[in-house]
C-alpha cells in the first residue's frame, strides 16, 4: 500500500472531493506521469487546500482533495489538462471510479509527540 502525507487544512468549512478508483493496471507509467502532473497543477489552482491519497496492491485507490469552495472545484474540473486526464482515465487507466463532493463542517487533528518531547 502506498500512502501520501496528511493534508494540513484550515479550519472548516471547506470542501472535499473524494475520488475512489479501481486502476486498470494499463499504462502504469503514463498514469504515474499524469498523476504527478495533475498534483503539481492542482497545487497552483486558486482555492486548492491539499490532498491525501493511497492505493493498495489490488489497484484500489482513494484520493481526497480539499478546496475552499464549490467554485474552485468546478474550475479545477474544467481545467484543460485535467479534462485530458479525465478522458484518459475513462479510456485507459480506470476500470471503475466514484466521485463524491462534500462540505467539511468539522475537523480534528492529533499527532503523537516525538520521543524527544517526552
DAURGI-V476272 format. One line per field, one symbol per residue. phi: phi as a letter, one per 30 degrees, with the letter a starting at -180 (. if undefined). psi: psi as a letter, one per 40 degrees, with the letter a starting at -180 (. if undefined). A space follows every 50 residues. Layout:
# DAURGI-V476272
phi = ???
psi = ???
This chain:
# DAURGI-V476272
phi = .cbcdddccddddabbccccbcddichdddddddddddddddecdeidcl abaabcdcidbbbcccbdadddddddecdedddddddddddbcbdaabbb bbcdcbbbbbbddddddc
psi = hiiaihigiahiiaihhhhhihieehfddddddddddddddddehhehdi ihiihieeehihhhihididdddddddehdddddddddddddehdiihhi hihhdihiiihiiidee.
